[in-house]
Amino acid sequence: MKASKLAAFAGGAALVLATFAQAQTPPPVPQYGSNITLEQARKAHAAADGEARKNGWPMAIAIVDTSGQLVMFSRADNTQTASISVAQDKAVSSAMYRRPTKVMQDAVAGGGAGIRFLNLRGASTVEGGLPLYVDGRIVGAIGVSGMASDQDGVCAKAGVDALK
């Protein structure tokens, strides 16, 4: 093969490989920003708590910073005591793994490779934990527990929406 044809072939192969690599690249992982401020935590907490009260759901609500350290917590009257640690676990999991806990719940429910989440230290695989964003960066997370996991998720989403 002549040098010019070889160079054209090599260039074409490189283009094919680059295109394949782009197609296989997962979406970018959300990046951390500054830690959530107390005022932001209060705002997210108030929205989640308001949603819980509106529906008559006794909830435990935890807000953590990017490292999973507790910034704010409350437990409504008549909330089951187990929800205290479950809410915190959901918030920590969302902050540390930078994803909603429902993603992990769905992956585990699907079986196969999703089972890996059961073995990740500190990973909560129950809906109700969501990262909190400011300017497109994760500043912390919210975890809610007290009712069915989808109801916990509704309250957590209210907290997320309050920071938009």
Rosetta blueprint (number, residue, H / E / L):
1 M L
2 K L
3 A H
4 S H
5 K H
6 L H
7 A H
8 A H
9 F H
10 A H
11 G H
12 G H
13 A H
14 A H
15 L H
16 V H
17 L H
18 A H
19 T H
20 F H
21 A H
22 Q H
23 A H
24 Q H
25 T L
26 P L
27 P L
28 P L
29 V L
30 P L
31 Q L
32 Y E
33 G L
34 S L
35 N L
36 I L
37 T L
38 L H
39 E H
40 Q H
41 A H
42 R H
43 K H
44 A H
45 H H
46 A H
47 A H
48 A H
49 D H
50 G H
51 E H
52 A H
53 R H
54 K H
55 N H
56 G L
57 W L
58 P L
59 M L
60 A E
61 I E
62 A E
63 I E
64 V E
65 D E
66 T L
67 S L
68 G L
69 Q L
70 L E
71 V E
72 M E
73 F E
74 S E
75 R E
76 A L
77 D L
78 N L
79 T L
80 Q L
81 T L
82 A H
83 S H
84 I H
85 S H
86 V H
87 A H
88 Q H
89 D H
90 K H
91 A H
92 V H
93 S H
94 S H
95 A H
96 M H
97 Y H
98 R L
99 R L
100 P L
101 T H
102 K H
103 V H
104 M H
105 Q H
106 D H
107 A H
108 V H
109 A H
110 G H
111 G L
112 G H
113 A H
114 G H
115 I H
116 R H
117 F H
118 L H
119 N H
120 L L
121 R L
122 G L
123 A L
124 S L
125 T L
126 V L
127 E L
128 G L
129 G E
130 L E
131 P E
132 L E
133 Y E
134 V E
135 D L
136 G L
137 R E
138 I E
139 V E
140 G E
141 A E
142 I E
143 G E
144 V E
145 S E
146 G L
147 M L
148 A L
149 S H
150 D H
151 Q H
152 D H
153 G H
154 V H
155 C H
156 A H
157 K H
158 A H
159 G H
160 V H
161 D H
162 A H
163 L L
164 K L
